[in-house]
Amino acid sequence: MGFEKSGYRDGIFHSLLRPIPTPRNVDMVTYILFQQPHPQRTALVDSPTGASVSYAQLQRRVRAVASGLARKGVKQGDVVMLCMPNSIHWPVLLFASSFLGAVVTTANPVNSIPELRRQAQDCRAAFLITVPEHSAKLAPLGLPTILNDLDALGVASQVEVAGAPAPVARLSELLRADPDRAPRPFIRESDTALLLYSSGTTGASKGVVLTHLNVVESISQRDSLDCHLRVPDEIETHLVIIPLFHVMGLCVVLATLLRRSHKLVIVPKFDFPSMLAAVQRYKVTNMGLVPPIMVALTKSPLVSQYDLSSLKVIGYGAAPSGDVSGVAQRIKGVKLTQGYGMTETAGSGAAVSKDFVEYALERRSCGFLTANMQAKIVDVGTGEALPPNREGELWLHGLNVMRGYLNNEKATAETLDKDGWLHTGDLAKFDENGFLYIVDRLKELIKYNGFQVAPAELESVLLNHPEIVDTAVVPFPEETVGEIPVAFVVKRPGSSLTADAVMDYVAEQVSPYKKVRRVVFVDIIPKLESGKILRRDLKNLLAPTSKL
């Protein structure tokens, strides 16, 4: 009663966005690439060189490479591990593999060999796709290797890498295959499309099984939202900085924007000054960023040295963020939209619609539930479904929700219940208007003297200090109160900031039980490319002094 504006009915929050028809019986590649209404448009641009690929060229390259891969033995159901940095060839190799009905598992090339071996063995990878500079490192995986030997300009590398096995195929050869001879098996919407391994910031990563329907529905949900202030047939230029092996880079950015026929400027390796230069050079209109880069846009003096006036929208997500309103003050006219999604939901969950950008930014909300989605806020102690403005664990339901975790029935049962509700592990709430707020990860909450303290809240306070460049807060065992908040802090160069000053600064702005009790100054906060803090690494730094 009285909760109609929030979409809350009978214990369930319903999306306030108009329901949309779910595309059925269509595979990921067809939906993203081969229903393309604008083949003449530029699809991909290499940021350093300006080399470009049109949609028509991208389609032909995908079919040619698929034809070549089939001749090398890649077939429907095979798992292909794609382990290479961002490039304009990355989408070609992804979609060519999927075109054949193969399952693609993406991997971070900087991961260790033990980590990559665990992933390859867990998913039973049949082939590996990589680049020459990583081929020797990846040799211990013992997988038949397809080598991306081309630079952005299409020049093949002639360098022989010591210790690297001979590849079974090279991209330069595959592109010469007949595109009309690529086999096209029947792909069901229930077939596995992607195996994306969760970040594992607090434990071992798990293989998230995403079907073609999961991916297509997630794209459709985002495509229906007006959060990017789209004008019909207007061409947007997006700078792609997020690693494509991550769900945000792959599903939220690459897949969704190609479906929309926009221009994607691909950044092979992130560098903050180069990012700013690319915005200026290509008159970038849109970017998807992670919180650490948003912090840099707020604080770095480099920002004023570049013309960023072309930017219309900056979307951000992938990790909790604090106050980023300073970005809008430095880049006039830009709209800031926060989103929420998980690998387990193919990156979809919540986003900000165009009419509520300022409302959401002011309140640090990640917007409405995306179309066709439902949610619950559940009391973690009683299991009771909670109404608006009450905090609890966020549960999600929709056709974009994963099938489960690969080879891990226990983790699947703990996360996905019999009714299809995904237990996200995120502490969250909806307000009376149906806006979602992510408080923190439940597993990361600090238990101080019976109270729960959210690290993200303290990090947001700390990042507002003018002499703090970056920070992370973790729990530290303490005999009398259970756990205390410890802040790792990166100071601005030349700063004389003291630990006492940091603790006093926080104490002035939070409840007594939330105060930071210890400060450790460091040179860098360890993070994944997605911006998620590697809290376990920081906890390990403290472990030797714990008395518990």
RODO-2510 file (C-alpha; in nm, 4 decimals, decimal comma):
residues 548
     n   res          X          Y          Z
     1     m     0,0000     0,0000     0,0000
     2     g     0,1373     0,3387    -0,1004
     3     f     0,4297     0,1931    -0,2923
     4     e     0,2835     0,2130    -0,6460
     5     k     0,5438     0,4611    -0,7715
     6     s     0,8256     0,2232    -0,6765
     7     g     0,6845    -0,0737    -0,8695
     8     y     0,6604    -0,2722    -0,5447
     9     r     0,3777    -0,5263    -0,5331
    10     d     0,3440    -0,8350    -0,3137
    11     g     0,7094    -0,8363    -0,2104
    12     i     0,8463    -0,7887    -0,5627
    13     f     0,9810    -0,4770    -0,7351
    14     h     0,8773    -0,4671    -1,1019
    15     s     1,0573    -0,2629    -1,3646
    16     l     0,8951     0,0756    -1,4174
    17     l     1,0015     0,0686    -1,7824
    18     r     0,7556    -0,0508    -2,0448
    19     p     0,7811    -0,4265    -2,1065
    20     i     0,9537    -0,5163    -2,4319
    21     p     0,9203    -0,8235    -2,6521
    22     t     1,2077    -1,0649    -2,6007
    23     p     1,3824    -1,1625    -2,9275
    24     r     1,3384    -1,5390    -2,9474
    25     n     1,5135    -1,8144    -3,1398
    26     v     1,8004    -1,5944    -3,2535
    27     d     2,1679    -1,6485    -3,1766
    28     m     2,4016    -1,3852    -3,0402
    29     v     2,5958    -1,3183    -3,3618
    30     t     2,2891    -1,2872    -3,5825
    31     y     2,1246    -1,0483    -3,3383
    32     i     2,4300    -0,8285    -3,2894
    33     l     2,5862    -0,8281    -3,6331
    34     f     2,3761    -0,9784    -3,9096
    35     q     2,0561    -0,7817    -3,8597
    36     q     2,2578    -0,4693    -3,9346
    37     p     2,0577    -0,1906    -4,1050
    38     h     2,3606     0,0318    -4,1778
    39     p     2,6371    -0,1791    -4,3385
    40     q     2,8073     0,1293    -4,4820
    41     r     2,8760     0,2835    -4,1408
    42     t     3,2083     0,2616    -3,9617
    43     a     3,1970    -0,0070    -3,6961
    44     l     3,5468    -0,0169    -3,5442
    45     v     3,8362     0,2272    -3,5286
    46     d     4,1824     0,1576    -3,3858
    47     s     4,2576     0,4469    -3,1533
    48     p     4,6379     0,4759    -3,2067
    49     t     4,6386     0,4446    -3,5884
    50     g     4,2910     0,5447    -3,7025
    51     a     4,2537     0,2213    -3,9022
    52     s     3,8825     0,1462    -3,9446
    53     v     3,6414    -0,1316    -4,0379
    54     s     3,2887    -0,0820    -4,1723
    55     y     2,9952    -0,2996    -4,0682
    56     a     2,9946    -0,4661    -4,4092
    57     q     3,3679    -0,5399    -4,3784
    58     l     3,3174    -0,6696    -4,0244
    59     q     3,0464    -0,9089    -4,1412
    60     r     3,2628    -1,0387    -4,4247
    61     r     3,5662    -1,0831    -4,1995
    62     v     3,3607    -1,2758    -3,9443
    63     r     3,2334    -1,5147    -4,2119
    64     a     3,5781    -1,5571    -4,3686
    65     v     3,7465    -1,6295    -4,0362
    66     a     3,4646    -1,8666    -3,9420
    67     s     3,5225    -2,0510    -4,2695
    68     g     3,8945    -2,0739    -4,1951
    69     l     3,8408    -2,1831    -3,8337
    70     a     3,6061    -2,4605    -3,9466
    71     r     3,8771    -2,5957    -4,1768
    72     k     4,1117    -2,6039    -3,8773
    73     g     3,8656    -2,8137    -3,6779
    74     v     3,6674    -2,5624    -3,4732
    75     k     3,3095    -2,6893    -3,4514
    76     q     2,9826    -2,6415    -3,2682
    77     g     3,0138    -2,7024    -2,8945
    78     d     3,3912    -2,6545    -2,8813
    79     v     3,5142    -2,4118    -2,6171
    80     v     3,7464    -2,1471    -2,7578
    81     m     3,9549    -1,9463    -2,5098
    82     l     4,0027    -1,5877    -2,6294
    83     c     4,2991    -1,4432    -2,4406
    84     m     4,4291    -1,1183    -2,5909
    85     p     4,4171    -0,7419    -2,5373
    86     n     4,1581    -0,5149    -2,6943
    87     s     4,1978    -0,4672    -3,0679
    88     i     3,9806    -0,4219    -3,3773
    89     h     4,0450    -0,7918    -3,4472
    90     w     3,9022    -0,9024    -3,1100
    91     p     3,5360    -0,8831    -3,2212
    92     v     3,6152    -1,0663    -3,5457
    93     l     3,7616    -1,3629    -3,3612
    94     l     3,4832    -1,3634    -3,1018
    95     f     3,1985    -1,3563    -3,3527
    96     a     3,3671    -1,5956    -3,5976
    97     s     3,3951    -1,8576    -3,3230
    98     s     3,0351    -1,8026    -3,2161
    99     f     2,9176    -1,8104    -3,5801
   100     l     3,0232    -2,1774    -3,5846
   101     g     2,8323    -2,2533    -3,2651
   102     a     3,1484    -2,2677    -3,0544
   103     v     3,1393    -2,1464    -2,6948
   104     v     3,3732    -1,8568    -2,6178
   105     t     3,5443    -1,8188    -2,2820
   106     t     3,7345    -1,4934    -2,2411
   107     a     4,0457    -1,4534    -2,0285
   108     n     4,2636    -1,1724    -1,9040
   109     p     4,6080    -1,2123    -2,0672
   110     v     4,7824    -1,0787    -1,7574
   111     n     4,6471    -1,3614    -1,5425
   112     s     4,8987    -1,6124    -1,4142
   113     i     4,9479    -1,9480    -1,5831
   114     p     4,7976    -2,1374    -1,2842
   115     e     4,4869    -1,9180    -1,3071
   116     l     4,4582    -1,9613    -1,6832
   117     r     4,5228    -2,3347    -1,6577
   118     r     4,2428    -2,3724    -1,4019
   119     q     4,0058    -2,1886    -1,6332
   120     a     4,1096    -2,3868    -1,9418
   121     q     4,0728    -2,7172    -1,7586
   122     d     3,7447    -2,6211    -1,5921
   123     c     3,5777    -2,5314    -1,9230
   124     r     3,7632    -2,7979    -2,1255
   125     a     3,8936    -2,5456    -2,3772
   126     a     3,9683    -2,6975    -2,7162
   127     f     4,1448    -2,3995    -2,8786
   128     l     4,3288    -2,0868    -2,7684
   129     i     4,3257    -1,7524    -2,9492
   130     t     4,6015    -1,5091    -2,8534
   131     v     4,8654    -1,2697    -2,9849
   132     p     5,2377    -1,3285    -3,0462
   133     e     5,3521    -1,1415    -2,7348
   134     h     5,1556    -1,3806    -2,5110
   135     s     5,2056    -1,7025    -2,7066
   136     a     5,5182    -1,8187    -2,5195
   137     k     5,3654    -1,7449    -2,1799
   138     l     5,0517    -1,9430    -2,2730
   139     a     5,2415    -2,2389    -2,4189
   140     p     5,2100    -2,4442    -2,0946
   141     l     4,8338    -2,4589    -2,1497
   142     g     4,9066    -2,7053    -2,4298
   143     l     4,6149    -2,5896    -2,6446
   144     p     4,6049    -2,5692    -3,0268
   145     t     4,6687    -2,2004    -3,0830
   146     i     4,5157    -1,9578    -3,3318
   147     l     4,7423    -1,6561    -3,3535
   148     n     4,6232    -1,3031    -3,4154
   149     d     4,9344    -1,2019    -3,6075
   150     l     4,7955    -0,8786    -3,7544
   151     d     4,8413    -0,5241    -3,6340
   152     a     4,5594    -0,2722    -3,6729
   153     l     4,6769    -0,1804    -4,0234
   154     g     4,6603    -0,5427    -4,1334
   155     v     5,0363    -0,6016    -4,1414
   156     a     5,1324    -0,9536    -4,0367
   157     s     5,3990    -1,0007    -3,7728
   158     q     5,7083    -1,1830    -3,8967
   159     v     5,8623    -1,2190    -3,5523
   160     e     5,9185    -1,5719    -3,4247
   161     v     5,8643    -1,5811    -3,0483
   162     a     6,1090    -1,8017    -2,8594
   163     g     5,9338    -2,0765    -2,6672
   164     a     5,6039    -2,0342    -2,8488
   165     p     5,4522    -2,3401    -3,0188
   166     a     5,3713    -2,3289    -3,3882
   167     p     5,0113    -2,2059    -3,4272
   168     v     4,7530    -2,4193    -3,6040
   169     a     4,6322    -2,1046    -3,7812
   170     r     4,7078    -1,7360    -3,8174
   171     l     4,4514    -1,4600    -3,8567
   172     s     4,6268    -1,3397    -4,1717
   173     e     4,5551    -1,6806    -4,3278
   174     l     4,2016    -1,7173    -4,1938
   175     l     4,0932    -1,3883    -4,3495
   176     r     4,1753    -1,5305    -4,6929
   177     a     3,9222    -1,8129    -4,6545
   178     d     3,6021    -1,8097    -4,8610
   179     p     3,3330    -1,6392    -4,6493
   180     d     3,0582    -1,8165    -4,8432
   181     r     3,1858    -2,1567    -4,7308
   182     a     3,1529    -2,0956    -4,3572
   183     p     2,9288    -2,3671    -4,2101
   184     r     2,6283    -2,2353    -4,0223
   185     p     2,4892    -2,4875    -3,7730
   186     f     2,1504    -2,4505    -3,6084
   187     i     2,2044    -2,2699    -3,2776
   188     r     1,9333    -2,2878    -3,0129
   189     e     1,8649    -1,9934    -2,7843
   190     s     1,9295    -2,2290    -2,4921
   191     d     2,2792    -2,3199    -2,6187
   192     t     2,5735    -2,1802    -2,4242
   193     a     2,7192    -1,8720    -2,5917
   194     l     2,9735    -1,7475    -2,3367
   195     l     3,1622    -1,8803    -2,0364
   196     l     3,2733    -1,5721    -1,8459
   197     y     3,4732    -1,6233    -1,5300
   198     s     3,3701    -1,4032    -1,2390
   199     s     3,6349    -1,1725    -1,0990
   200     g     3,7107    -1,3693    -0,7848
   201     t     3,8083    -1,0677    -0,5708
   202     t     3,7268    -1,2589    -0,2529
   203     g     3,7858    -1,6167    -0,3699
   204     a     3,8363    -1,8441    -0,6681
   205     s     3,6628    -1,7335    -0,9877
   206     k     3,3647    -1,9308    -1,1196
   207     g     3,2571    -1,9973    -1,4768
   208     v     2,9302    -1,8152    -1,5489
   209     v     2,7239    -1,9974    -1,8137
   210     l     2,5450    -1,7473    -2,0387
   211     t     2,3142    -1,8743    -2,3121
   212     h     2,2404    -1,7003    -2,6412
   213     l     1,9027    -1,5996    -2,4929
   214     n     2,0721    -1,4496    -2,1849
   215     v     2,2993    -1,2354    -2,4012
   216     v     2,0314    -1,1321    -2,6520
   217     e     1,7838    -1,0389    -2,3786
   218     s     2,0457    -0,8302    -2,1964
   219     i     2,1260    -0,6390    -2,5170
   220     s     1,7572    -0,5877    -2,5899
   221     q     1,7007    -0,4533    -2,2384
   222     r     1,9784    -0,1960    -2,2730
   223     d     1,8857    -0,1130    -2,6307
   224     s     1,5319    -0,0216    -2,5211
   225     l     1,6551     0,2216    -2,2595
   226     d     1,7015     0,5871    -2,3473
   227     c     1,9852     0,6337    -2,0974
   228     h     2,2270     0,7336    -2,3743
   229     l     1,9968     1,0149    -2,4911
   230     r     1,9835     0,8629    -2,8364
   231     v     1,8468     1,0448    -3,1390
   232     p     1,7077     0,8122    -3,4102
   233     d     1,9768     0,7312    -3,6690
   234     e     2,2275     0,9591    -3,4994
   235     i     2,5756     0,8075    -3,5058
   236     e     2,7454     0,8069    -3,1687
   237     t     3,1195     0,7662    -3,1312
   238     h     3,2085     0,5525    -2,8312
   239     l     3,5543     0,5172    -2,6825
   240     v     3,6063     0,1549    -2,5750
   241     i     3,8450     0,1453    -2,2813
   242     i     3,6910    -0,1348    -2,0777
   243     p     3,8661    -0,4697    -2,1413
   244     l     3,6575    -0,6733    -2,3845
   245     f     3,7157    -0,9917    -2,1854
   246     h     3,5057    -0,8390    -1,9038
   247     v     3,1248    -0,8575    -1,9129
   248     m     3,0995    -0,4788    -1,9142
   249     g     3,3303    -0,4489    -2,2138
   250     l     3,1835    -0,7465    -2,4012
   251     c     2,8086    -0,7306    -2,3349
   252     v     2,7369    -0,3773    -2,2131
   253     v     2,9697    -0,1952    -2,4532
   254     l     3,0742    -0,4021    -2,7570
   255     a     2,7639    -0,6137    -2,8187
   256     t     2,5065    -0,3460    -2,7385
   257     l     2,6732    -0,0687    -2,9380
   258     l     2,7342    -0,2828    -3,2455
   259     r     2,3670    -0,3764    -3,2354
   260     r     2,2924    -0,0010    -3,2420
   261     s     2,5210     0,0574    -3,5461
   262     h     2,7457     0,3038    -3,3647
   263     k     3,1158     0,3754    -3,4132
   264     l     3,3483     0,2133    -3,1598
   265     v     3,6986     0,3526    -3,1119
   266     i     3,8998     0,0665    -2,9606
   267     v     4,1790     0,1467    -2,7137
   268     p     4,4311    -0,1427    -2,7099
   269     k     4,5875    -0,0491    -2,3784
   270     f     4,4579     0,2041    -2,1286
   271     d     4,6631     0,5137    -2,0597
   272     f     4,4918     0,8190    -1,9106
   273     p     4,6558     1,0889    -2,1284
   274     s     4,6002     0,8757    -2,4404
   275     m     4,2342     0,8372    -2,3465
   276     l     4,1927     1,2137    -2,3239
   277     a     4,3762     1,2597    -2,6538
   278     a     4,1491     1,0050    -2,8217
   279     v     3,8373     1,1887    -2,7037
   280     q     3,9753     1,5057    -2,8597
   281     r     4,0974     1,3415    -3,1812
   282     y     3,7839     1,1389    -3,2610
   283     k     3,5301     1,3787    -3,1078
   284     v     3,4049     1,1001    -2,8854
   285     t     3,0445     1,1429    -2,7714
   286     n     3,0129     0,8536    -2,5256
   287     m     3,2354     0,6534    -2,2922
   288     g     3,1847     0,3698    -2,0513
   289     l     3,4228     0,3926    -1,7551
   290     v     3,5020     0,2290    -1,4236
   291     p     3,5152     0,4256    -1,0948
   292     p     3,8954     0,4704    -1,0769
   293     i     3,8921     0,6529    -1,4111
   294     m     3,5987     0,8648    -1,2949
   295     v     3,8087     0,9626    -0,9929
   296     a     4,0949     1,0575    -1,2250
   297     l     3,8602     1,2723    -1,4362
   298     t     3,7557     1,4494    -1,1177
   299     k     4,1054     1,5148    -0,9837
   300     s     4,3686     1,5044    -1,2594
   301     p     4,5046     1,8393    -1,3842
   302     l     4,5503     1,6800    -1,7291
   303     v     4,1779     1,7075    -1,7982
   304     s     4,1978     2,0815    -1,8593
   305     q     4,4643     2,0318    -2,1289
   306     y     4,2300     1,8564    -2,3749
   307     d     3,9140     1,9514    -2,5623
   308     l     3,6508     1,7135    -2,4243
   309     s     3,3516     1,9217    -2,5332
   310     s     3,2257     1,6497    -2,7715
   311     l     3,1362     1,4232    -2,4780
   312     k     2,7631     1,3892    -2,4207
   313     v     2,7333     1,0858    -2,1930
   314     i     2,9685     0,9010    -1,9606
   315     g     2,8302     0,5770    -1,8247
   316     y     3,0018     0,4070    -1,5342
   317     g     2,9678     0,0940    -1,3295
   318     a     3,1417    -0,2433    -1,2644
   319     a     3,2300    -0,1455    -0,9048
   320     p     3,0880     0,0731    -0,6265
   321     s     3,1583     0,4407    -0,6789
   322     g     3,1469     0,7493    -0,4665
   323     d     3,0603     1,1078    -0,5567
   324     v     3,1543     1,1634    -0,9236
   325     s     2,9577     1,4849    -0,9778
   326     g     3,2887     1,6693    -1,0121
   327     v     3,3261     1,5163    -1,3599
   328     a     3,0168     1,7034    -1,4807
   329     q     3,1567     2,0249    -1,3354
   330     r     3,4844     1,9830    -1,5279
   331     i     3,3317     1,8608    -1,8563
   332     k     3,0464     2,0976    -1,9286
   333     g     2,7282     1,9500    -2,0718
   334     v     2,8144     1,5851    -2,0107
   335     k     2,5530     1,3534    -1,8612
   336     l     2,6689     1,0972    -1,6053
   337     t     2,4737     0,7726    -1,5832
   338     q     2,5514     0,4908    -1,3436
   339     g     2,4443     0,1373    -1,4235
   340     y     2,4287    -0,1907    -1,2370
   341     g     2,4825    -0,5389    -1,3679
   342     m     2,6728    -0,8589    -1,3018
   343     t     2,8480    -1,1240    -1,5028
   344     e     2,5626    -1,3479    -1,3837
   345     t     2,3056    -1,1176    -1,5524
   346     a     2,5026    -1,0657    -1,8749
   347     g     2,5754    -0,7133    -1,7516
   348     s     2,2128    -0,6005    -1,7306
   349     g     2,0222    -0,5018    -1,4175
   350     a     1,9557    -0,1312    -1,3705
   351     a     2,0258     0,1890    -1,5607
   352     v     1,9289     0,5551    -1,5661
   353     s     1,6701     0,6841    -1,8146
   354     k     1,7146     1,0251    -1,9752
   355     d     1,4491     1,2035    -1,7708
   356     f     1,6131     1,1176    -1,4395
   357     v     1,9865     1,1721    -1,4938
   358     e     2,0140     1,4536    -1,2408
   359     y     1,7928     1,2802    -0,9839
   360     a     2,0020     0,9648    -0,9985
   361     l     2,3371     1,1465    -0,9951
   362     e     2,2451     1,3604    -0,6965
   363     r     2,1371     1,0540    -0,4987
   364     r     2,4057     0,8179    -0,6359
   365     s     2,1457     0,5771    -0,7671
   366     c     2,2059     0,3336    -1,0535
   367     g     1,8540     0,3902    -1,1842
   368     f     1,5499     0,1776    -1,2604
   369     l     1,5401    -0,1945    -1,3140
   370     t     1,5862    -0,2617    -1,6839
   371     a     1,2801    -0,3696    -1,8818
   372     n     1,1329    -0,7152    -1,8127
   373     m     1,3232    -0,7514    -1,4843
   374     q     1,1996    -0,8132    -1,1323
   375     a     1,3783    -0,7725    -0,8004
   376     k     1,3429    -0,8414    -0,4317
   377     i     1,5154    -0,6828    -0,1337
   378     v     1,5460    -0,9630     0,1208
   379     d     1,6267    -0,9442     0,4914
   380     v     1,9383    -1,1603     0,5245
   381     g     1,8362    -1,2781     0,8697
   382     t     1,4674    -1,3621     0,8227
   383     g     1,4323    -1,4068     0,4453
   384     e     1,1478    -1,1527     0,4485
   385     a     1,0891    -0,9470     0,1315
   386     l     1,1321    -0,5809     0,2256
   387     p     0,9480    -0,2704     0,0964
   388     p     1,1080     0,0516    -0,0361
   389     n     1,3738     0,2286     0,1715
   390     r     1,4748    -0,0874     0,3564
   391     e     1,8191    -0,2399     0,3031
   392     g     1,8683    -0,6080     0,2319
   393     e     2,0170    -0,8496    -0,0195
   394     l     1,9223    -0,7774    -0,3806
   395     w     1,7642    -1,0688    -0,5707
   396     l     1,7066    -1,0469    -0,9469
   397     h     1,4854    -1,2365    -1,1901
   398     g     1,4787    -1,2211    -1,5694
   399     l     1,5633    -1,3994    -1,8932
   400     n     1,9116    -1,2467    -1,8846
   401     v     2,0011    -1,4358    -1,5649
   402     m     2,2664    -1,7039    -1,6139
   403     r     2,1985    -2,0755    -1,6374
   404     g     2,4397    -2,1371    -1,3498
   405     y     2,8056    -2,1859    -1,2640
   406     l     2,9966    -2,4370    -1,4732
   407     n     3,0809    -2,7623    -1,2927
   408     n     2,9805    -2,6100    -0,9595
   409     e     2,6410    -2,7303    -0,8393
   410     k     2,7033    -2,6091    -0,4844
   411     a     2,7765    -2,2491    -0,5867
   412     t     2,4842    -2,2550    -0,8309
   413     a     2,2424    -2,3745    -0,5629
   414     e     2,3683    -2,1062    -0,3219
   415     t     2,3213    -1,8293    -0,5800
   416     l     2,0288    -1,9342    -0,7993
   417     d     1,7206    -2,0688    -0,6237
   418     k     1,4588    -2,3112    -0,7595
   419     d     1,2343    -2,0243    -0,8713
   420     g     1,5080    -1,8627    -1,0781
   421     w     1,5903    -1,5793    -0,8379
   422     l     1,9559    -1,4757    -0,8474
   423     h     2,0868    -1,3957    -0,4988
   424     t     2,3351    -1,1224    -0,5917
   425     g     2,5207    -1,0904    -0,2607
   426     d     2,4804    -0,7129    -0,2864
   427     l     2,3354    -0,5038    -0,0053
   428     a     2,0858    -0,2681    -0,1687
   429     k     1,7574    -0,0810    -0,1437
   430     f     1,4932     0,0795    -0,3661
   431     d     1,3527     0,4206    -0,2839
   432     e     0,9869     0,5216    -0,3025
   433     n     1,0293     0,6107    -0,6714
   434     g     1,1755     0,2766    -0,7754
   435     f     1,5406     0,3852    -0,7948
   436     l     1,7998     0,1246    -0,6976
   437     y     2,0922     0,1947    -0,4643
   438     i     2,3824    -0,0458    -0,4141
   439     v     2,5265    -0,0104    -0,0648
   440     d     2,8059    -0,2700    -0,0781
   441     r     2,8836    -0,6382    -0,1117
   442     l     2,7367    -0,8334     0,1785
   443     k     3,0579    -1,0321     0,2165
   444     e     3,2579    -0,7101     0,2398
   445     l     3,0571    -0,5506     0,5206
   446     i     3,2643    -0,4826     0,8320
   447     k     3,1087    -0,6110     1,1545
   448     y     3,1982    -0,3569     1,4232
   449     n     3,0566    -0,4195     1,7719
   450     g     2,7324    -0,5592     1,6256
   451     f     2,6986    -0,2827     1,3635
   452     q     2,7495    -0,3274     0,9906
   453     v     2,9840    -0,0813     0,8193
   454     a     2,9930    -0,0545     0,4394
   455     p     3,3463    -0,0016     0,3016
   456     a     3,2084     0,1754    -0,0054
   457     e     3,0507     0,4446     0,2124
   458     l     3,3813     0,5193     0,3858
   459     e     3,5680     0,5111     0,0554
   460     s     3,3270     0,7683    -0,0851
   461     v     3,3953     0,9984     0,2102
   462     l     3,7719     0,9539     0,1796
   463     l     3,7782     1,0237    -0,1948
   464     n     3,6256     1,3647    -0,1319
   465     h     3,9405     1,4669     0,0563
   466     p     4,1480     1,6901    -0,1753
   467     e     4,4757     1,5211    -0,0792
   468     i     4,3571     1,1616    -0,1288
   469     v     4,4010     1,0167    -0,4768
   470     d     4,2678     0,6674    -0,4117
   471     t     4,1587     0,4520    -0,1207
   472     a     4,0181     0,1190    -0,0076
   473     v     3,8705     0,0131     0,3256
   474     v     3,8924    -0,3428     0,4597
   475     p     3,8079    -0,5148     0,7886
   476     f     4,0727    -0,6051     1,0428
   477     p     4,0038    -0,8550     1,3228
   478     e     3,9962    -0,7000     1,6701
   479     e     3,9300    -0,8985     1,9863
   480     t     3,6932    -0,6621     2,1685
   481     v     3,4685    -0,5392     1,8817
   482     g     3,5011    -0,8083     1,6151
   483     e     3,6361    -0,6035     1,3240
   484     i     3,7570    -0,2474     1,2702
   485     p     3,7677    -0,0472     0,9435
   486     v     4,1200     0,0023     0,8117
   487     a     4,1760     0,2542     0,5321
   488     f     4,4506     0,2097     0,2741
   489     v     4,5212     0,5536     0,1318
   490     v     4,7126     0,6845    -0,1683
   491     k     4,8141     1,0454    -0,1025
   492     r     4,8525     1,3149    -0,3634
   493     p     5,2247     1,3577    -0,4466
   494     g     5,3886     1,6025    -0,2050
   495     s     5,1076     1,5773     0,0482
   496     s     5,1940     1,5829     0,4192
   497     l     4,8639     1,4231     0,5172
   498     t     4,8870     1,2162     0,8371
   499     a     4,6937     0,9092     0,9516
   500     d     4,5389     1,1064     1,2371
   501     a     4,4200     1,3742     0,9955
   502     v     4,2568     1,1106     0,7774
   503     m     4,0766     0,9503     1,0714
   504     d     3,9614     1,2899     1,2015
   505     y     3,8316     1,3823     0,8553
   506     v     3,6164     1,0691     0,8379
   507     a     3,5018     1,0942     1,2005
   508     e     3,3516     1,4365     1,1321
   509     q     3,1218     1,2936     0,8653
   510     v     3,0060     0,9510     0,9854
   511     s     2,8435     0,7832     1,2852
   512     p     3,0835     0,6884     1,5652
   513     y     3,0694     0,3144     1,4886
   514     k     3,1682     0,3812     1,1253
   515     k     3,4909     0,5651     1,2046
   516     v     3,8157     0,4531     1,0422
   517     r     4,0332     0,3134     1,3217
   518     r     4,3607     0,2719     1,1349
   519     v     4,5235     0,4173     0,8227
   520     v     4,7910     0,2616     0,6013
   521     f     4,9538     0,4753     0,3331
   522     v     5,0370     0,2907     0,0097
   523     d     5,1544     0,3774    -0,3397
   524     i     4,8712     0,1989    -0,5208
   525     i     4,5396     0,0247    -0,4517
   526     p     4,5380    -0,3206    -0,6156
   527     k     4,2424    -0,3555    -0,8527
   528     l     4,1114    -0,5580    -1,1407
   529     e     4,0736    -0,3880    -1,4785
   530     s     3,7034    -0,3517    -1,3986
   531     g     3,7924    -0,1256    -1,1061
   532     k     3,7000    -0,3789    -0,8380
   533     i     3,9317    -0,3562    -0,5406
   534     l     4,1346    -0,6674    -0,4614
   535     r     4,0491    -0,6543    -0,0944
   536     r     4,1979    -0,9938    -0,0202
   537     d     4,5412    -0,8605    -0,1244
   538     l     4,5036    -0,5725     0,1196
   539     k     4,3802    -0,8031     0,3962
   540     n     4,6889    -1,0176     0,3403
   541     l     4,9063    -0,7134     0,4087
   542     l     4,7410    -0,6806     0,7473
   543     a     4,7216    -1,0497     0,8335
   544     p     5,0624    -1,0859     1,0037
   545     t     4,9656    -0,8378     1,2767
   546     s     4,6228    -0,9791     1,3535
   547     k     4,5816    -1,1281     1,7021
   548     l     4,2842    -1,3455     1,6023
***
